[in-house]
Amino acid sequence: MPDTTTAHSPRTLSEALDLLAERRAALRVIAGGTDVMVLLNARILEDREFLDIWRIDELRGITDEGDALRIGALTTYTQLISSPLVRCWIPSLVAASRTIGAIQIQNRGTLGGNIVNASPAGDSLPALAAYDAELEIGSARGTRQVAFNQFYTGYRRTVLEPDELVLAVRIPKLAEGERDFFRKVGTRRAQAISKTVMAARARVREGLIESISIGVGSVAPTVIRTRATERLLVGARLTTEVVEQARECIANEIRPITDLRSTEHYRRTVSSNVLARFLRQLQADSSM
Ligand SMILES: Cc1cc2nc3c(=O)[nH]c(=O)nc-3n(C[C@H](O)[C@H](O)[C@H](O)COP(=O)(O)OP(=O)(O)OC[C@H]3O[C@@H](n4cnc5c(N)ncnc54)[C@H](O)[C@@H]3O)c2cc1C
């Protein structure tokens, strides 16, 4: 392995995409570096040539597009937390951001990095799944849109090509009358990797669930939407019996493993408890 390390730090997106087109697999993209530096430090990565995208301001910013927010890939958790737009329209993304690392990581870690790092425990990912986010992906060949829920093809695998960058995430806003929910369960309140992490949104009218979407992390090789549980709940009346059925359904639907952070049994039990908590909140709100 050569001893020298090269870092390219372009200031424009087109410069970065040209470098990626030229060097392709030889280049490791680095955004905030909070995942990459850990791997480098542990000597897990052998990369010697980096594309540092931190200075590309085109990849920053949160814009209101009417029915959705467009969030640049380099947007940090601190920026998400302090954005009135994100707080108002995608509250579970703000709640998730508050649980990520501590202040230092929130200042440096980016939404794009969390997405491409592709950990099933990435805490922003359940919100993106529940909100049916769309990714804007760019290369020197052009730009394409990919549904977030189709971005992962397996454990730590994505549809991203070596010459592509995630440019931005487009997230539909919480609709009128919808409720939003986020819950992360870890060993501690901060600096903890999730044992299970859930984001959901739902609309209830006159005691009936009109729509519900549930994203869960740390319970399968990738973040998932629990579609069978959603199907069970849509159109159902929010009764104690339905809450129990949903609890059982999600426990069977997820595919957790036992690892050093938790057991399969714990993850199934706690994920179903977390969903039951959301459903009871909806029940209480709709009876007011
Ligand atoms: C102490 C500590 C605590 C942490 N706590 C949490 C936590 O609680 N929850 C959590 O989810 N994560 C946590 N993390 C992980 C990390 O902070 C997040 O995943 C963060 O969002 C990564 O963003 P980054 O910009 O630093 O990514 P980087 O490390 O720069 O990159 C991560 C990966 O994404 C690729 N990449 C980055 N941006 C792009 C892009 N725009 N296009 C294409 N590829 C790209 C890189 O090549 C790399 O493979 C923690 C990390 C540390 C060190």
The ligand as an SDF file (V2000), in Angstrom:
LIG
                    3D

 53 58  0  0  0  0  0  0  0  0999 V2000
  -18.9990    9.4580   18.1680 C   0  0  0  0  0  0  0  0  0  0  0  0
  -19.9620    9.1810   17.0550 C   0  0  0  0  0  0  0  0  0  0  0  0
  -21.3170    9.0880   17.3360 C   0  0  0  0  0  0  0  0  0  0  0  0
  -22.2340    8.8120   16.3280 C   0  0  0  0  0  0  0  0  0  0  0  0
  -23.5520    8.7100   16.6510 N   0  0  0  0  0  0  0  0  0  0  0  0
  -24.4540    8.4030   15.6940 C   0  0  0  0  0  0  0  0  0  0  0  0
  -25.8290    8.2610   16.0330 C   0  0  0  0  0  0  0  0  0  0  0  0
  -26.2370    8.3960   17.1880 O   0  0  0  0  0  0  0  0  0  0  0  0
  -26.6900    7.9390   15.0290 N   0  0  0  0  0  0  0  0  0  0  0  0
  -26.2780    7.7790   13.7300 C   0  0  0  0  0  0  0  0  0  0  0  0
  -27.1170    7.4940   12.8710 O   0  0  0  0  0  0  0  0  0  0  0  0
  -24.9720    7.9230   13.3900 N   0  0  0  0  0  0  0  0  0  0  0  0
  -24.0580    8.2380   14.3280 C   0  0  0  0  0  0  0  0  0  0  0  0
  -22.7400    8.3650   13.9860 N   0  0  0  0  0  0  0  0  0  0  0  0
  -22.3370    8.1520   12.6050 C   0  0  0  0  0  0  0  0  0  0  0  0
  -22.1620    9.4330   11.7270 C   0  0  0  0  0  0  0  0  0  0  0  0
  -21.9380   10.5770   12.5030 O   0  0  0  0  0  0  0  0  0  0  0  0
  -23.3650    9.6660   10.8090 C   0  0  0  0  0  0  0  0  0  0  0  0
  -23.6080    8.5230   10.0150 O   0  0  0  0  0  0  0  0  0  0  0  0
  -23.1600   10.9040    9.9130 C   0  0  0  0  0  0  0  0  0  0  0  0
  -24.3880   11.3070    9.3910 O   0  0  0  0  0  0  0  0  0  0  0  0
  -22.1940   10.6460    8.7600 C   0  0  0  0  0  0  0  0  0  0  0  0
  -22.0940   11.8410    8.0100 O   0  0  0  0  0  0  0  0  0  0  0  0
  -20.6720   12.3910    7.5090 P   0  0  0  0  0  0  0  0  0  0  0  0
  -20.9440   13.5800    6.6760 O   0  0  0  0  0  0  0  0  0  0  0  0
  -19.7340   12.5620    8.6330 O   0  0  0  0  0  0  0  0  0  0  0  0
  -20.2310   11.1460    6.5910 O   0  0  0  0  0  0  0  0  0  0  0  0
  -18.7760   10.7260    6.0950 P   0  0  0  0  0  0  0  0  0  0  0  0
  -18.0490   10.0130    7.1800 O   0  0  0  0  0  0  0  0  0  0  0  0
  -18.0730   11.8450    5.4500 O   0  0  0  0  0  0  0  0  0  0  0  0
  -19.1960    9.6870    4.9530 O   0  0  0  0  0  0  0  0  0  0  0  0
  -19.9240    8.5110    5.2500 C   0  0  0  0  0  0  0  0  0  0  0  0
  -20.0660    7.6740    3.9770 C   0  0  0  0  0  0  0  0  0  0  0  0
  -20.9090    8.3150    3.0540 O   0  0  0  0  0  0  0  0  0  0  0  0
  -20.2200    8.6280    1.8290 C   0  0  0  0  0  0  0  0  0  0  0  0
  -20.7490    9.9610    1.4720 N   0  0  0  0  0  0  0  0  0  0  0  0
  -20.9240   11.0150    2.3120 C   0  0  0  0  0  0  0  0  0  0  0  0
  -21.6010   11.9940    1.6930 N   0  0  0  0  0  0  0  0  0  0  0  0
  -21.8410   11.5740    0.4320 C   0  0  0  0  0  0  0  0  0  0  0  0
  -22.5190   12.1310   -0.7020 C   0  0  0  0  0  0  0  0  0  0  0  0
  -23.1330   13.3470   -0.6370 N   0  0  0  0  0  0  0  0  0  0  0  0
  -22.6020   11.4180   -1.8340 N   0  0  0  0  0  0  0  0  0  0  0  0
  -22.0220   10.1720   -1.9240 C   0  0  0  0  0  0  0  0  0  0  0  0
  -21.3630    9.5910   -0.8840 N   0  0  0  0  0  0  0  0  0  0  0  0
  -21.2910   10.2750    0.2690 C   0  0  0  0  0  0  0  0  0  0  0  0
  -18.7350    8.5470    2.1680 C   0  0  0  0  0  0  0  0  0  0  0  0
  -17.9640    8.1710    1.0560 O   0  0  0  0  0  0  0  0  0  0  0  0
  -18.7430    7.4530    3.2430 C   0  0  0  0  0  0  0  0  0  0  0  0
  -18.7720    6.1890    2.6310 O   0  0  0  0  0  0  0  0  0  0  0  0
  -21.7870    8.6440   14.9800 C   0  0  0  0  0  0  0  0  0  0  0  0
  -20.4150    8.7490   14.6900 C   0  0  0  0  0  0  0  0  0  0  0  0
  -19.5050    9.0140   15.7110 C   0  0  0  0  0  0  0  0  0  0  0  0
  -18.0430    9.1260   15.3810 C   0  0  0  0  0  0  0  0  0  0  0  0
  1  2  1  0
  2  3  1  0
  2 52  2  0
  3  4  2  0
  4  5  1  0
  4 50  1  0
  5  6  2  0
  6  7  1  0
  6 13  1  0
  7  8  2  0
  7  9  1  0
  9 10  1  0
 10 11  2  0
 10 12  1  0
 12 13  2  0
 13 14  1  0
 14 15  1  0
 14 50  1  0
 15 16  1  0
 16 17  1  0
 16 18  1  0
 18 19  1  0
 18 20  1  0
 20 21  1  0
 20 22  1  0
 22 23  1  0
 23 24  1  0
 24 25  2  0
 24 26  1  0
 24 27  1  0
 27 28  1  0
 28 29  2  0
 28 30  1  0
 28 31  1  0
 31 32  1  0
 32 33  1  0
 33 34  1  0
 33 48  1  0
 34 35  1  0
 35 36  1  0
 35 46  1  0
 36 37  1  0
 36 45  1  0
 37 38  2  0
 38 39  1  0
 39 40  1  0
 39 45  2  0
 40 41  1  0
 40 42  2  0
 42 43  1  0
 43 44  2  0
 44 45  1  0
 46 47  1  0
 46 48  1  0
 48 49  1  0
 50 51  2  0
 51 52  1  0
 52 53  1  0
M  END
$$$$
